[in-house]
Amino acid sequence: MQKKSIVLLITILFITTISALILKNLKSSEDYISASNKEYTYAQALLLVKNAQNELLGFFSNEELYDNYISSKDTELSVPLNFKDINFIL
C-alpha cells in the first residue's frame, strides 16, 4: 500500500510540474505576440507616414495645382489627400 501512495504522489508532482511549465510557456508566448504586434503596428504607422508624404509631394509637384492652391483663399484651410479608399483633408 505504501508503494502505491509513493507512485501516486510522484505522478501528482509530475503532472503539477508539467502544468506549471505549460502556464509559463503560455505567458512567454503572450509576451512574444504582444511584442510582435507592437512591431507590426509601428511598421504600419511608418508606411502610412511615408504614403502621406508621397501624396503631399505628388500634390505639390504639379505646378499648376500648386499655383492654384497658393492663389486660392482656402490656402490656410486644407490640403485634400487620397490614400486607397480613404479621403482626408490635411
N, C-alpha and C positions, 0 to 999 in steps of 0.2 A: 504494500500500500504506500509506503514512504517513497518508493521508487517512482510510482505513478505521479505523486504530487510534485516531485522534483522535475519530472519531464513536463508536467503541466505548467509549472512556474517558469521554466526556461522557455517554453513555447509562448506564453503570455508576454514575457520580456522581449522576445524576438519580434512578435507582432507589434508591440509598442514602439520598438526601435524603428521598424520599417515604417510605421505610421508617422513617426516624428520626422524621418528623412523625407517622406513624401510631402509633408506640410512645408518643410524648409525649402524643398525644390519648387513648390508652388509659389512661395514668396519670392524666391530668386527669379522665377520666370516672370512674375508680375512686374518686378523692378526692371527687368530687361525689356519687356514690352513697352513699359512706360517711357524708358529712355529712347527706344526706337521711335515711338510716336512723337516725342519731342523733336528728334532729328528730322523726321518726315515733315512735321509742321513747319519747322524752321526752313527747310528746303522749299516748301510750297510758298512761304512768305517771300523768300528771296526771288523765286521765279515770278511772283506777282509784281514785285517792285521792278524787276528788270523789264517785264512786259509793259508796265505802265510807263517806264522810262522810254521804251521804244515807241510807244504810242505818242508820247509828247514830242519826241524827236521827229517822228513822222508827221505830226501835225504842224510843227514849226518849220520843217524842211521845205514845205510847199510855200514858196514866196508869196503867191497870190493869196492863199488862205491867211498867211501871217500878216500881210499888209492889210487885208480886210479886217482881221481881228484887231489889229492895233488901231486902225482908224474908226472902229465902231465904238459906240458908247458903252457897250457891255464888257469892255476890256477888264474891268476890275471884278466883274461878277463871276464868270465861269469859263471853263475850257471843256468842251464835250469830249469824252473818251468812250471808245467802244472796244470791249475785250470779249471775244467769243459772243455769248448771248447776253452779256452784261453791258448795259449802257449806264454810265455815270458821268457826273459833272464835277470837275475839279476846280 
